[in-house]
Amino acid sequence: MLRPTQIAIPTLVRVKDGALDRLGIYLRRNRHTKVAVLLSKGIVSPLPERLARSLQEASIETVAWIEVQENDVESATRTFIDLPSHVSAVIGMGGGKAMDVAKYTAFLGRLPYYAVPTSLSNDGFCSSQSSLTIRGKRRSLPAAQPFGVVIDTAVCRDAPRILTLSGIGDLVAKFTAICDWKLSFHATGEPVDDFSAILSDGSVHAYLSHPALDLEGIRLLATALMLNGIAMEISGSSRPASGSEHLISHALDVLSQRPRL
């Protein structure tokens, strides 16, 4: 039985060149004036400096600035416990680990979360799950959809090419994921949420209208991955975005001497 469709979706979405430099403006407009910033450890300059300058110019107070190295649930919980009580929003910037920890921290604190990915390697930046490790094993834990998604297309265009190709691979995998979902319906009677399936499938075709790595291609890829995160929120599962192809990929991670993204 499908659950009633009551979902949370991002309120603020900016996908454009220069969006990083306007983050402070977006926060100020939504009255989020005291923020905690969680960013990937070792993130390349000048991205942290641009973020800090954007906040400073909008008179946003940074009450915590944390470089995330580990994405275990214990570290994420400690981060939440150590947050100052007057934080009004959490910003996650960088790659998967930092954004997963930031998302989970915001979820524990019932705080608005702003996702600021610097690469587009998967659709996790706009999902309601955090991928954290518990005793060395990866687990997907409940989290919140971001209040804001801010994607600077020029930053993501200039990210390592392998990360962008990984995101394209994750997007194309939606074709087989939807097929697997429908096969499961015929084999076991598992319900299919038609709207989330159409949203997921349509997002792939949107990118295929301009499958390039220029600014427009990056904009379409970012939007498509974001819509896949929302499709998972609508259906209440990862079915619209992940099927047997992801299981095969995870198996190769374990078996391969040199695993690939």
N, C-alpha and C positions, 0 to 999 in steps of 0.2 A: 504494500500500500504506500502510495506516495504521500509525503507530508504536505500540509497546506503551504502555499507559496507565500512565505513571509521572509523577505530577504533584506540584507543590508548591502548597499552598493556605495561606491565612493561618491562623496558630495562634490569634491573638487577634482577636476581632471585637467592637467595641462601637459600636452605632448607637443613640444615645439623646440626649435633652436633657441637657446638662451634661457630656458625655463629655470635652470639652477640659480641663475643670478636674480631671479624674481621670487624665490621661495619666501624670503622675508615679507614681501608684499602680500603674498597669499596668506601667510600666517596672520599678519596684522589685520587683514580684511575679515578673518574669521575669529578675531579677538583671542588668538593664542599667542600670548606675549611672554610666557616663561616656558622654555622648552628643554627637553633632554635630547641630546644628539648621540646616537649610536652609529658608528661607522666602521667599515672594515679596516682591520689593522693593516697598515702598510699601503693604504689607498694612495694612488699617485698624486703628486702635486701637479697643478694648483687646485685640484678639486676641493680639498678641505678648506683651503684659504678662500675660495670663491663662496663656499657655503657660509663660512664665518662672516665674511664681508657682507653678504646678503642679509644675514640676520642683524648684524650691527647697524647697517644703514636703515633698517626698518625699526630700530629700537626694540628688537626682540632680545630678551635676556636668556642667555644660555646657562642654565643652572646645573647642567651636567654634560660633560663631553667625554664619551667612553669609546675606546677602541676595542672592538670585539675580535677576539682571536678564537675562542672556543664556543661551540653551539650546543653544549650540554644543558640539560634542564636545570641542573643545580646552579650553573653560572647565571642562567637567565633569571632564576628565582632570586638569587642574591642581588642581581641588578635591580630588580623590582623593589626589593626590601630597602636598598640603599638610595632609592630615588628621593629627592627632597619632596616634602609634602605639597609644595605649591606649584608643582609642574602642571602645566595646562595642556601639553601635547608632547608626543614622542615622535622623533624623526629617525627613520632608518635609512642610511645611505651606504651604497656600495653593492656588494654581492650577496649571495644567499645567506651566509652565516649571520652577518650583521642584521640583515633584514628579518630573518627568522627570530632572532633574539629580541629585536626591537618590537616586532609584532606581538610576540608573547608577553613581553614586559607591559606593553600598552593594554593588552587584554586583561592581565592580572590587575592593573590599576584602573581599568575602565576609563582609559584616556584615549582621546583622538590620536590616530596614528597616521603619519605621513610617510608614504613609500617613495624613496628617491633612488631608483636603481641607476647604476652607472654602466650596466651592461644588460643585455637581453638574452640570457642563456636559458631561461625557462619561464613558465607562467606563474611561478610562486609569489612574485611580488604583489599579486592581486588575488590571493586566495585566503580563505578563512582557516587555513591550517598552518602551523609552524612545524618545520622539520627539525627536530632536536634529538640529541642522543641521550639515551638513558642506559647507564651501565654499558656503554660502548655500542649500543644498538640504536639504529635510527628509528625514530617513531614520529608519527604525525599527530600533533596535539591540537586541540581546539584553540583557535585564536579569533581575532576580529578582522573583518575586511577593513582596509585602510579608509580613513576619512578622506584623505587626499592622495592622489597619484600624480607625481611631478616627474616627468621624464624629459630630460634635455636630449633632443635627438642628435645634436652634434657630439655630445659626450659619448652617447652609446654608439654612434657611428665610428668614433675613434677608439673604441674598446678593442681588445685583442680579437682578431677575426674568428678565432676558434670558438669564442663565447657566442658571437652572433650566429655562427653556423649551428651551434648547439641549440640556440633558440629556434632557428628555422626547423631543425630536426624535431624539436618538441612540438612545434606547430603542425608540421606535416603529419605527425603521429596521431592527430585528432581524427584523420580519416579512418584509420584502423580501429581507434578507440570506439568510435560511433558504430562501426560494423560489429565489433565484439559485443557492444551493449545490446544491439538488436538481435544478435545470435543468442545471447543469454535470455532475451525475452522468449524466443521461440523454443529454447531448450528447457528453461526452468520457470518461465512466467514472470521473470523479474521485470517490474514496470520500467518503462522508458519515459522520461520527461521530454516531451516533444520540443518544447521551446528551447531548453538548454541544448538539445542535440542540434537543432537548427542554428542556434547562435554559434555553437562551436564549429560546425561545418562551414557556415557562412564566413566566419572570420578567416579561415584558411583561404577561401576563394578571394577574399578582399586583398590579402597579401599577394596572391598569385596574379592579381591585376597589374602589379608592379614589383616583381620579385627581384629587387636590387638592394644594394648596400649603401645607396645614397641617402640623403636626408628624407626623401619621400618614402623610400623603401623601409627605412628604419621607423618612420612614423607609422606606417601600416603594420609592421611587425609588432611594434609596441602596443598598438591598439588591439591587434588580434590576440596577443597573449593576455592582455588585460581582460578582454571579453571572455576568454576561456576561464580565467579565474572567476568571473561573475557567473559563468555557466555552471561551474562546480558549486557555487553558492546556491544557485537556483535549484539544482537537483539534489543538493544535500550529500553529494558523493563526488568522487573523482572520475566517475564514469564518462562524462563528456570529454575528458582530456587525457585519460590514461587507461590503457587496456593491456593486452598481452605483449604489445611491443615494449612497454615499460618494464614488464617482468623479464623479458629477454635481455633488455639493456642492463638491468640490475644483476642478472645472472652473469653477464659478460664482465661486469665490474668485479665480480668475485673470482671468475675463472681466468681472466686474461692477465698475462704478465704485464702488459702495458694498457690498462683500461683507457678508453677514450670517452669524452663527454658525449 
